[in-house]
Amino acid sequence: MYRIGLQGDDAQRAALELPLDARRRYYLHVIDGTTSLSTSDAQSVSLGAGDAVTLDQASRLALSDAHRLHALLFDLPA
Protein backbone atom coordinates (compact mmCIF):
# COMPACT_ATOMS: atom_id res chain seq x y z
CA MET A 1 0.00 0.00 0.00
CA TYR A 2 1.25 3.47 -0.90
CA ARG A 3 0.07 6.82 0.43
CA ILE A 4 -0.11 9.60 -2.16
CA GLY A 5 -0.21 13.26 -1.16
CA LEU A 6 -0.07 16.00 -3.80
CA GLN A 7 -0.57 19.53 -2.55
CA GLY A 8 -1.45 21.39 -5.74
CA ASP A 9 -3.40 24.59 -5.25
CA ASP A 10 -5.61 26.83 -7.39
CA ALA A 11 -2.60 28.55 -8.97
CA GLN A 12 -0.54 25.44 -9.75
CA ARG A 13 -1.85 21.88 -9.85
CA ALA A 14 0.42 18.94 -8.98
CA ALA A 15 1.20 15.82 -11.04
CA LEU A 16 2.73 12.39 -10.48
CA GLU A 17 3.64 9.52 -12.80
CA LEU A 18 4.40 6.00 -11.53
CA PRO A 19 5.51 2.88 -13.40
CA LEU A 20 3.34 -0.15 -12.65
CA ASP A 21 3.91 -3.89 -13.07
CA ALA A 22 1.34 -4.92 -15.70
CA ARG A 23 1.30 -8.44 -14.18
CA ARG A 24 -0.27 -7.09 -10.98
CA ARG A 25 -3.57 -5.39 -10.11
CA TYR A 26 -3.91 -2.00 -8.43
CA TYR A 27 -6.67 -0.25 -6.53
CA LEU A 28 -6.59 3.55 -6.15
CA HIS A 29 -8.84 5.18 -3.54
CA VAL A 30 -9.11 8.97 -3.34
CA ILE A 31 -9.53 10.04 0.28
CA ASP A 32 -9.65 13.80 -0.30
CA GLY A 33 -9.08 16.29 -3.10
CA THR A 34 -9.34 15.87 -6.87
CA THR A 35 -7.19 14.61 -9.74
CA SER A 36 -7.26 13.33 -13.31
CA LEU A 37 -6.09 9.75 -13.80
CA SER A 38 -4.48 8.50 -17.01
CA THR A 39 -3.28 4.94 -17.56
CA SER A 40 -1.05 3.26 -20.12
CA ASP A 41 -4.05 2.48 -22.35
CA ALA A 42 -4.76 6.24 -22.77
CA GLN A 43 -7.94 6.27 -20.67
CA SER A 44 -8.51 9.40 -18.62
CA VAL A 45 -10.99 9.97 -15.81
CA SER A 46 -11.59 12.68 -13.19
CA LEU A 47 -11.60 11.47 -9.58
CA GLY A 48 -12.68 13.16 -6.37
CA ALA A 49 -13.01 12.33 -2.68
CA GLY A 50 -14.57 8.90 -2.19
CA ASP A 51 -13.89 7.72 -5.74
CA ALA A 52 -11.96 4.53 -6.44
CA VAL A 53 -10.71 2.68 -9.49
CA THR A 54 -9.21 -0.74 -10.18
CA LEU A 55 -6.33 -0.97 -12.64
CA ASP A 56 -5.69 -4.26 -14.43
CA GLN A 57 -2.73 -4.82 -16.77
CA ALA A 58 -1.67 -1.18 -16.53
CA SER A 59 2.03 -0.36 -16.91
CA ARG A 60 1.74 3.31 -15.94
CA LEU A 61 -0.29 5.49 -13.61
CA ALA A 62 -0.36 9.23 -14.23
CA LEU A 63 -2.12 11.66 -11.92
CA SER A 64 -2.43 15.21 -13.19
CA ASP A 65 -4.31 18.38 -12.33
CA ALA A 66 -4.23 17.29 -8.66
CA HIS A 67 -5.68 19.66 -6.08
CA ARG A 68 -4.99 18.84 -2.41
CA LEU A 69 -5.00 15.14 -3.21
CA HIS A 70 -4.75 12.42 -0.56
CA ALA A 71 -5.08 8.87 -1.90
CA LEU A 72 -4.11 5.26 -1.25
CA LEU A 73 -2.74 2.95 -3.93
CA PHE A 74 -3.00 -0.76 -3.17
CA ASP A 75 -0.70 -3.22 -5.00
CA LEU A 76 -2.56 -6.54 -5.31
CA PRO A 77 -1.65 -9.95 -6.73
CA ALA A 78 -3.08 -10.72 -10.16
C-alpha positions in Angstrom: 0.0 0.0 0.0 1.2 3.5 -0.9 0.1 6.8 0.4 -0.1 9.6 -2.2 -0.2 13.3 -1.2 -0.1 16.0 -3.8 -0.6 19.5 -2.6 -1.4 21.4 -5.7 -3.4 24.6 -5.3 -5.6 26.8 -7.4 -2.6 28.6 -9.0 -0.5 25.4 -9.7 -1.8 21.9 -9.8 0.4 18.9 -9.0 1.2 15.8 -11.0 2.7 12.4 -10.5 3.6 9.5 -12.8 4.4 6.0 -11.5 5.5 2.9 -13.4 3.3 -0.2 -12.6 3.9 -3.9 -13.1 1.3 -4.9 -15.7 1.3 -8.4 -14.2 -0.3 -7.1 -11.0 -3.6 -5.4 -10.1 -3.9 -2.0 -8.4 -6.7 -0.2 -6.5 -6.6 3.6 -6.1 -8.8 5.2 -3.5 -9.1 9.0 -3.3 -9.5 10.0 0.3 -9.6 13.8 -0.3 -9.1 16.3 -3.1 -9.3 15.9 -6.9 -7.2 14.6 -9.7 -7.3 13.3 -13.3 -6.1 9.8 -13.8 -4.5 8.5 -17.0 -3.3 4.9 -17.6 -1.1 3.3 -20.1 -4.0 2.5 -22.4 -4.8 6.2 -22.8 -7.9 6.3 -20.7 -8.5 9.4 -18.6 -11.0 10.0 -15.8 -11.6 12.7 -13.2 -11.6 11.5 -9.6 -12.7 13.2 -6.4 -13.0 12.3 -2.7 -14.6 8.9 -2.2 -13.9 7.7 -5.7 -12.0 4.5 -6.4 -10.7 2.7 -9.5 -9.2 -0.7 -10.2 -6.3 -1.0 -12.6 -5.7 -4.3 -14.4 -2.7 -4.8 -16.8 -1.7 -1.2 -16.5 2.0 -0.4 -16.9 1.7 3.3 -15.9 -0.3 5.5 -13.6 -0.4 9.2 -14.2 -2.1 11.7 -11.9 -2.4 15.2 -13.2 -4.3 18.4 -12.3 -4.2 17.3 -8.7 -5.7 19.7 -6.1 -5.0 18.8 -2.4 -5.0 15.1 -3.2 -4.7 12.4 -0.6 -5.1 8.9 -1.9 -4.1 5.3 -1.2 -2.7 3.0 -3.9 -3.0 -0.8 -3.2 -0.7 -3.2 -5.0 -2.6 -6.5 -5.3 -1.7 -10.0 -6.7 -3.1 -10.7 -10.2 
